Amino acid sequence: MRPGYQLLPSAPSLSGYYLSILQGAQLTVGVSLASLAVAIVLGLLGASAKLSGSAGLKGLATVYTTVVRGVPELVLMLLIFYGGTIGLNEALRWLGWGSRVDINPFVAGVVTIGFIYGGYMTETFRGAILAIPKGQNEAARAFGMGAFTAFWRITLPQMVRYALPGFTNNWLVLIKTTALVSLIGLHEMTYLARQASAATREPFVFLLFAAALFLIYTSVSLWALRWVNARYSLGTKRVQL
């Protein structure tokens, strides 16, 4: 080989990088869906707390949403991943457990993203519930429905319609936030795209490929949520998402 020249990756090697990124995209989908489930649960709990008559629950939910909106996502992720590992091991050592425990990056990513967007979902769900006339819930209770039945049959269907625009925005941003889990070592598609870029010295090729996959994912999500919005908006004026 002449001095100053180097071998470039062959076509099969490049296709192997693309396949690896596609496999990482599956992990990205898993992280985002699991995080969404955590966010919805925390959002419903947070909205219920803010709308409850308990000052303590209201205060706790307010602190939660304030922290989420005031601290960057990356800082929270690093705190949970590294600080959580230290705190967990200190607690286990205090309990007499001798072995060291490391937090799985997938679990850390899901918990962190779910925790962050649970705060945003709290405000989305709270606003949606407040948009429903109180008289409807009171009528359901007067008709003999229990609290859960009234929520399931009266509040939830209408809440979904009111919450969908904000929910859609939160979900699309959540998908993009999954790229941050690459910084804690999770081998999702952003991480693998960076590795392929470093190995081949072709950063734009693989990063653009990852960007295209994100765009496809968000576009499919937007189409699906528009369909859900249309289903829940029958007989009412549609909201453009």
C-alpha positions as CSV (number, residue, x, y, z in Angstrom):
1,M,0.0,0.0,0.0
2,R,1.4,3.4,-0.9
3,P,2.2,5.8,2.0
4,G,-0.6,8.2,2.8
5,Y,-3.3,5.9,1.6
6,Q,-5.7,3.7,3.7
7,L,-8.2,1.0,2.9
8,L,-11.8,2.1,2.8
9,P,-14.6,-0.1,4.1
10,S,-16.0,-2.4,1.5
11,A,-19.7,-2.4,0.5
12,P,-20.5,-5.4,2.6
13,S,-19.0,-3.7,5.7
14,L,-21.1,-0.6,5.0
15,S,-24.3,-2.6,4.6
16,G,-23.4,-4.3,7.9
17,Y,-23.3,-0.9,9.6
18,Y,-26.7,0.0,8.1
19,L,-28.2,-3.3,9.4
20,S,-26.7,-2.6,12.8
21,I,-28.4,0.8,13.0
22,L,-31.7,-0.8,11.9
23,Q,-31.4,-3.2,14.8
24,G,-30.6,-0.3,17.1
25,A,-33.8,1.4,15.8
26,Q,-35.8,-1.5,17.3
27,L,-34.3,-0.7,20.7
28,T,-35.1,3.0,20.2
29,V,-38.8,2.0,19.6
30,G,-38.7,-0.1,22.7
31,V,-37.2,2.7,24.9
32,S,-39.7,5.2,23.6
33,L,-42.8,3.0,24.1
34,A,-41.7,1.9,27.6
35,S,-41.0,5.5,28.5
36,L,-44.4,6.5,27.2
37,A,-46.1,4.0,29.4
38,V,-44.2,5.3,32.5
39,A,-45.0,8.9,31.5
40,I,-48.7,8.1,31.1
41,V,-48.9,6.5,34.5
42,L,-47.0,9.3,36.2
43,G,-49.1,11.9,34.3
44,L,-52.4,10.4,35.4
45,L,-51.1,10.2,39.0
46,G,-49.8,13.8,38.8
47,A,-53.0,15.2,37.3
48,S,-55.0,13.4,40.0
49,A,-52.8,14.8,42.7
50,K,-53.1,18.4,41.4
51,L,-56.9,18.1,41.1
52,S,-57.3,16.4,44.5
53,G,-58.4,18.2,47.6
54,S,-55.1,17.3,49.5
55,A,-52.7,20.2,49.9
56,G,-49.8,17.7,50.4
57,L,-50.5,15.9,47.1
58,K,-50.9,19.2,45.3
59,G,-47.6,20.4,46.7
60,L,-45.8,17.2,45.8
61,A,-47.1,17.2,42.2
62,T,-46.2,20.9,41.8
63,V,-42.6,20.2,43.0
64,Y,-42.5,17.3,40.5
65,T,-43.6,19.4,37.5
66,T,-41.4,22.3,38.5
67,V,-38.3,20.1,38.7
68,V,-39.0,18.4,35.4
69,R,-39.5,21.7,33.6
70,G,-36.5,23.4,35.3
71,V,-33.8,20.8,35.0
72,P,-32.4,19.7,31.6
73,E,-33.1,16.2,30.4
74,L,-29.5,15.3,30.1
75,V,-28.7,16.3,33.7
76,L,-31.6,14.3,35.1
77,M,-30.5,11.3,33.0
78,L,-27.0,11.4,34.4
79,L,-28.2,12.0,37.9
80,I,-30.4,8.9,37.8
81,F,-27.9,6.7,36.0
82,Y,-24.8,7.6,38.0
83,G,-26.3,9.0,41.2
84,G,-28.9,6.3,41.3
85,T,-26.2,3.6,41.0
86,I,-24.3,5.2,43.9
87,G,-27.4,5.6,46.0
88,L,-28.6,2.1,45.4
89,N,-25.2,0.5,46.3
90,E,-24.9,2.6,49.4
91,A,-28.4,1.5,50.5
92,L,-27.6,-2.2,49.8
93,R,-24.3,-1.9,51.6
94,W,-26.2,-0.4,54.6
95,L,-28.5,-3.5,54.5
96,G,-25.5,-5.8,54.4
97,W,-25.5,-6.7,50.7
98,G,-21.8,-7.1,49.7
99,S,-22.1,-7.3,45.9
100,R,-22.1,-4.2,43.7
101,V,-25.2,-3.5,41.6
102,D,-25.2,-1.6,38.3
103,I,-28.3,0.1,36.9
104,N,-29.1,-1.3,33.5
105,P,-28.8,1.6,30.9
106,F,-32.2,0.5,29.3
107,V,-33.9,0.8,32.7
108,A,-32.2,4.1,33.5
109,G,-33.2,5.5,30.1
110,V,-36.8,4.4,30.4
111,V,-37.2,5.6,34.0
112,T,-35.5,9.0,33.3
113,I,-37.5,9.7,30.1
114,G,-40.7,8.5,31.6
115,F,-40.1,10.6,34.7
116,I,-39.4,13.7,32.6
117,Y,-42.4,13.4,30.3
118,G,-44.6,12.3,33.1
119,G,-44.3,15.9,34.3
120,Y,-45.4,17.3,31.0
121,M,-48.2,14.7,30.7
122,T,-49.4,15.8,34.2
123,E,-50.2,19.3,32.9
124,T,-51.6,17.9,29.6
125,F,-54.0,15.6,31.4
126,R,-54.9,18.1,34.1
127,G,-55.9,20.7,31.4
128,A,-57.9,18.1,29.6
129,I,-59.8,17.1,32.7
130,L,-60.5,20.7,33.6
131,A,-61.9,21.2,30.1
132,I,-64.7,18.7,30.8
133,P,-67.8,20.3,32.3
134,K,-68.0,19.4,36.0
135,G,-71.7,18.8,35.7
136,Q,-71.1,15.6,33.6
137,N,-69.2,13.9,36.4
138,E,-71.7,15.1,39.0
139,A,-74.5,13.7,36.9
140,A,-72.7,10.3,36.6
141,R,-72.2,10.1,40.4
142,A,-75.9,11.1,40.9
143,F,-76.9,8.3,38.5
144,G,-75.1,5.8,40.8
145,M,-71.8,5.4,39.1
146,G,-68.7,4.9,41.3
147,A,-65.7,7.1,41.0
148,F,-63.8,4.6,38.7
149,T,-66.8,3.9,36.5
150,A,-67.5,7.6,36.1
151,F,-63.9,8.2,35.2
152,W,-63.7,5.3,32.7
153,R,-67.0,5.9,31.0
154,I,-67.5,9.7,31.2
155,T,-64.2,11.5,31.9
156,L,-61.6,9.3,30.1
157,P,-63.2,9.4,26.6
158,Q,-63.5,13.2,26.7
159,M,-60.2,13.6,28.3
160,V,-58.5,11.7,25.4
161,R,-60.0,14.1,22.9
162,Y,-58.9,17.2,24.8
163,A,-55.5,15.8,25.6
164,L,-54.5,14.5,22.2
165,P,-53.0,17.7,20.8
166,G,-50.7,18.2,23.8
167,F,-50.1,14.4,24.1
168,T,-49.0,14.3,20.4
169,N,-46.5,17.0,20.9
170,N,-45.1,15.4,24.1
171,W,-44.8,12.0,22.3
172,L,-43.0,13.4,19.3
173,V,-40.5,15.2,21.6
174,L,-40.1,12.1,23.7
175,I,-39.1,10.1,20.6
176,K,-36.3,12.5,19.8
177,T,-35.2,12.6,23.5
178,T,-34.4,8.8,23.3
179,A,-31.2,9.9,21.4
180,L,-29.8,11.0,24.8
181,V,-29.7,7.4,26.1
182,S,-26.7,6.8,23.8
183,L,-24.7,8.9,26.3
184,I,-25.2,6.3,29.0
185,G,-24.0,3.5,26.8
186,L,-27.3,2.1,25.5
187,H,-26.7,0.8,22.0
188,E,-29.7,2.3,20.3
189,M,-29.6,3.7,16.7
190,T,-27.9,7.1,17.6
191,Y,-25.1,5.3,19.4
192,L,-24.6,2.9,16.6
193,A,-24.7,5.6,14.0
194,R,-22.0,7.5,15.9
195,Q,-19.9,4.3,16.1
196,A,-20.3,3.7,12.4
197,S,-19.4,7.3,11.6
198,A,-16.2,7.0,13.7
199,A,-15.2,3.7,12.1
200,T,-15.7,4.7,8.5
201,R,-15.1,8.4,8.8
202,E,-18.4,9.0,7.0
203,P,-20.4,10.9,9.7
204,F,-23.0,12.4,7.4
205,V,-23.9,9.2,5.8
206,F,-24.8,7.3,8.9
207,L,-26.1,10.2,10.9
208,L,-28.4,11.2,8.0
209,F,-29.6,7.6,7.9
210,A,-30.4,7.7,11.6
211,A,-32.2,11.0,11.1
212,A,-34.3,9.5,8.3
213,L,-35.3,6.7,10.6
214,F,-36.4,9.1,13.3
215,L,-38.4,11.1,10.7
216,I,-40.1,7.9,9.6
217,Y,-40.9,6.9,13.2
218,T,-42.3,10.4,14.0
219,S,-44.3,10.5,10.8
220,V,-45.9,7.1,11.4
221,S,-46.7,8.2,15.0
222,L,-48.3,11.5,13.8
223,W,-50.4,9.6,11.2
224,A,-51.6,7.1,13.9
225,L,-52.4,9.9,16.4
226,R,-54.3,11.9,13.8
227,W,-56.4,8.8,13.2
228,V,-57.1,8.4,16.9
229,N,-58.0,12.1,17.1
230,A,-60.5,11.7,14.3
231,R,-62.1,8.7,16.1
232,Y,-62.5,10.6,19.3
233,S,-63.6,13.8,17.6
234,L,-66.6,12.4,15.7
235,G,-69.4,15.0,15.8
236,T,-67.0,17.8,16.9
237,K,-64.7,20.2,15.2
238,R,-61.4,18.5,14.4
239,V,-58.1,19.7,15.8
240,Q,-55.2,19.7,13.4
241,L,-52.2,18.0,15.0
